Amino acid sequence: MRESDYISNTSISYRKDYGQFFTPSIVASIMAKWLIENKPKKILDPAFGLGVFYKEINKINLQYQWHLTAYEIDENILSYLDDISNKKNLNILNQDYLDSDINYYDAIICNPPYLRFQKFINRHNVLPKIEQQIGKKLVGYSNIASIFLIKALQQLNNNGRLAFILPFEFFNTGYGKEIKKTLIEQHLLKQIIIFDNEKDIFPDATTTICILLCENNQLKQDIKITKIKTTQEIKDISNISNYYHHKLTNSQLPHNQKWTPIILSLVSPQKIPEGFCKLSEYGTFKRGIATGANDFFALNKSKIEQLQISDKNVCLCITKSNLIKEAIFTDNELELLIKQDKNIYCLDVKKSNDKTVINYLKLGEEKGYNQRYLTKSRNPWYKLEKREPAPILFGVFNRGRLKVIRNFTTAINFTCYHGFYPNILGHNLIDKLFIYLISDLGQEIIKMNKRSYGNNLDKFEPRDLNNSYCPNMEQFNSIQQQEIREIIKVATIDEKKAILMSNQLIKNIINR
Ligand SMILES: C[S@@+](CC[C@H](N)C(=O)[O-])C[C@H]1O[C@@H](n2cnc3c(N)ncnc32)[C@H](O)[C@@H]1O
């Protein structure tokens, strides 16, 4: 049965529960061709799905006996495999791969399920077993794809090859450090393939992905970096080992550093200009207030009046990303939102003995808001985190240009924005930082730390922003305050023009 039939017969939530996203056959083909170069006899696919890797290996028509062992946890998907299920060189085990015993293979090929570990049903049973098998504690491993990789690496024979699809973000995570250490110190990692126009190549993927090619040959070889831009480009690749754009030594990929900025700085046209420093030198981005029940905590003027909640028990707050449309947010814009009766307030209980607020909280409890995941963990359930108004706001999710706001109001913000909180050094640089962040160069450099959600949607965690690069103090000091004032003024009426002016200013300080 064809993949499209399976997809149309199966709900997206079912597929999500099992992490069922399929590898396009052209991608599976380059992985399979590379995998079989050492003539492996025993091959493993730990997450079989509809068997795209088996099919691609079969197409190569190997002139020797080989056998593929496959694991697939979902019985339902296996019922769609009439065309290959009784092949002699294929043994599909309807089992949890993570619960399987350790056997050894000459080649392993896999697109593992990307599932948060909390979602993985069998986690309590399998963890101790895998930890024993690999001799390591798996604390903090939040995605089971990485556990598939750890286990598979353990099962690779000498000179065995492994081709694995993984979320690109894995290279930046804390738990990824240990795997990166193994990949580098044991000289397993040979090539990393990343994709530019991801949605075209992997229409199905919900996260930025990459392919790792590993070989257990103990040879100290450079690591090749390949960036693929189009589907046509993949079709034209005859041998992926010879198709790469950069080579890195092992020491250029330290396991305790994030790899995506290192790799992206190689393959993206944008380089980090000389002298730039980490943005964290000037302060920190923090996520906004997580209420756990925005529809209860976010309020508008008429609701406050109707409930007769006193001013003391509310505060000004940006409760939704789209409330702010322009790069400069002043009291004028805020006033307008209040007039339009938008949810621009947040319940902030300071006087809990106020009768009106007691009534509203009661209403919330009746509706079960106090029993939500976050609210349940707070004492009292309606007490929110403390946050000062942030002078720069940064959109958590962005499509295309990154949303950067210079906030001149006293409004705090929910989690739709990350807020920048300057330290002593950053205090006088807020406007300059803002100008940098809206400039094309600033945007490109910040994007090097993005987490793609596919479909051009990029997500940023506060630490992605804090680790981004920006001009150093000397470079910032060379900008005149007057120039900055001018750009901010222009930005209130013509954002595009302000961006052009910022571009020029940033270009000047780099060239100086
Ligand atoms: C990302 S899909 C890849 C399918 C196929 N190999 C491909 O590349 O198109 C992952 C597959 O692993 C299966 N799976 C999820 N958890 C598993 C587990 N613990 N053990 C074995 N298979 C699992 C899912 O049902 C799904 O079919």
The ligand as a Gaussian input file, in Angstrom:
#p B3LYP/6-31G(d) Opt

LIG

0 1
 C        9.655000       8.677000      11.787000
 S        8.786000       7.191000      11.435000
 C        9.842000       6.526000      10.198000
 C        9.224000       5.452000       9.376000
 C       10.095000       4.972000       8.214000
 N       11.303000       4.328000       8.655000
 C       10.445000       6.131000       7.310000
 O       11.576000       6.586000       7.377000
 O        9.587000       6.583000       6.540000
 C        9.106000       6.248000      12.883000
 C        8.404000       4.896000      12.971000
 O        8.798000       4.264000      14.203000
 C        7.673000       3.651000      14.825000
 N        7.950000       3.625000      16.265000
 C        7.634000       4.550000      17.207000
 N        8.109000       4.175000      18.404000
 C        8.751000       2.999000      18.222000
 C        9.446000       2.120000      19.086000
 N        9.593000       2.406000      20.368000
 N        9.971000       0.990000      18.560000
 C        9.819000       0.708000      17.241000
 N        9.159000       1.500000      16.380000
 C        8.642000       2.634000      16.854000
 C        6.498000       4.534000      14.419000
 O        5.283000       3.825000      14.472000
 C        6.901000       4.954000      12.997000
 O        6.364000       4.074000      12.063000

